[in-house]
Amino acid sequence: MTFLTGGFGALNGSHCPGIERLTARVGAEQRLALHHGELLADVPSPSWIERDGDLLYATLENTDEIATLRIGTDPDSGALRLTELSRVPSRGSSPTHAAVAADDTGRKHLIVANYMDGHVSMLPIADDGSAQEPAQVLAGAGHGPLPAQEGPHAHWALPLPDGRVLTTNLGADRIYVHHWNDGELVRVGAVRLAPGTGPRDMHLLPMQTSGSGDEADWRVAVVDEWGDTVTLLGPDDIARHTAGDGSATDDADGIRVLQTIDLGGDASDQAASLAFMPWQILRGHERADLPGTDAPHAADGADPAAERPYAGLVYVGLRGSERIVALSWDGVRLARLAAPDKPGWRGRGVDCGGRRPRHILAVGNLLFVANEVSDRITVFAIGPDGAPTPAADMPSGSPTVVVRL
């Protein structure tokens, strides 16, 4: 398997040289081995890398730029190479995340969350795939009660299956809702979370549906940095018929808070990143053949519902106590596996293998953790019952993102 890594570089006082290649192989005695490859793109602080087919969009957080690179091979050697197509300003301060979204005319755009000023930029994508200079900048606003919420801080962009786009404002405890109007991104509302929550990352979860393919059926898990919680969002017209414990506000554009799950964070913790792993993978499909994890079977006493394709486990990072915490997902609701203070992976969680787990990526039954401050990538093999076991690690300069090729 081939991966790319990015992170914070010298301009941030950190150690990432740019976008590097990483390979993972099962080698002697069926052990997973990680190998550092070459530097593929000498770009400053590529703190997030978004892949769309053979294109990569990197947020260069310390230079306030967005780089577009094409994945290809060297015509002579056949080696992997990245070719830079464009580098444009984000027109915001500290771009930290980007996502590709199609507008109501079918054209693609790159939506960029700029952390320091809270701006959200919309960059048109040209026919060759390169991101162009922003056509729109939606200004950030607001603040929260914590010192780190002194102003607006945009952190994530997520296109929904129904065509809308969500962005988080970590500084003002808001999740903004946007519609497309003839290729223009229009902010139409906001989901308001409790003061001091700090919504950070967002991830679509697979869900139990009627099989109709209704694009209005979706659920989003929001990682709350300062609340050390996960908030579950869903459409209000569907949520009215569930046992949700939240409510929609007048300006939330029909989106409701369904749940808030406590991660059991310590006083110093900040929640960051989330990865979903289906039970069907853990119990027999797309598994790495590693010692102690190569006997797929249903765990004793497991709920038969866990074998459904939308059910699985959610793994969330806690920076400070440096842990990975697991939750269950049944296609409708999240739940704790055990009380937050119970020892073990089901309760308090497992050590992340480094310091400040910034990004978590699930590949088959492997969990890649980018530990930013300790300059290390750690990989866990997830057993058939969901238990994480350290499988490999390697040095990596201030990693903040891992992308599979």
C-alpha angles and dihedrals in degrees: 000000000000125000139175124223131199136173147140118325141194095300087063094044089254138114113247110120094196135281110346135185121244126187127197121197137169103234141160116003088006093286123151113242127193121205130192113230132193129300104264101182126024096211126143119254102338091190094169130026120193118195124208110173108298092348130092126198113198125192107219095204100186097048098039092237139127119219124200117205131180120221112228146131133261108257092222105039101022089229122148114266139172121220118201112229101177144351116198137167117264091214088225135083119263104354104214106170139019135188133185114237132177116225128219091276094053097254120133125238136177114236111205127195112209111203107198100051099022094236121152113211127200113207119188115229114226125223091264090055098254120138112240130208113292117281091192139022118192108202123234121235142176138039141227138227098265127085090243089054096062089129143354117310118184111201113163143022123203127180112214125220089247092060099258122122125223125201128183125230102199092182098054101033092243136130108203122215121212135188129197118240113185092324096318122115110230123191106222106168150335139236107227118215128194115286111271095023097116105201106216121161129020130203133181112233123207110250144197108260139171089254092249093119090235108176089208089070107092142124127203125201112209119200108219109210100196099028092052087221141113116233119204117212130192142161112289096227090057095037093059087071095051133073092258117162096207135070137221119247124222094256099041094099093235098312121129137193106241102178145358115206122197114229093197095242123182121238092267096045130118118189116227136171133357136213130191123213120187120226089231090065093045092051102049118322131091092355127158110237099237133151112274094011103063100090106082113200140133113277116249111274093008119162109251087225087070089074092066113109095243096051125090147105131303119212119201130185125230115200114206100036085040098225142144112221124197129217129180124238121197098181093269110042142018121234139179117250092213139349114297093244096049112111117244137052094293092057122022092009135224133297109268093224096247143013129306105002098217101172134020122195125187117210115172104312093333125102116205114201122194105209101196105190098040092050093234142121114211125193124204125197109219114218126220090267093050098258114147117226122185107249106169144341140187140183116269127170111255094316118202102162140029121195127188119225 
